[in-house]
Amino acid sequence: MNVDRRSEPRFETQQRIFVTLIEEPSITLTGLAVEMSGSGMRIFLNRAIPLGALLKVESGNSLILSEVSHCAAHADGFLIGLKLHRLLSNLNEVANLHRRFFPDRRP
């Protein structure tokens, strides 16, 4: 019998993402988020990312800071597991508030 020991539910998704390596900010990759939970994410990229690498993942109106927990070759790319550290959402609202309270500064 296969028992699911996950502490929180996971949800499948097909969301386009942009991934930037924190230690190599000039490198931005386009990928696909395929599964999400409250503390993790599984993404598909066309290249391997080292374990422990810190990433910035952008999607729509959200920015996620994460760490690579596993990486495995799969089909035409790599499935990469991420441990989520910080999630910033509603970035448009944050930028609007910044402009309202600090009109002379760029966000």
Buried (B, 14 or more C-beta within 10 A) or exposed (E): EEEEEEEEEBEEBEBEBEBBBEEEEEEEBEBBBBBBBEBBBBBBBEEBBEEEBEBBBBBEEBBBBBBBBEBEEEEEBBBBBBEBEEBEEEBEEBEEEEEEEEEEEEE
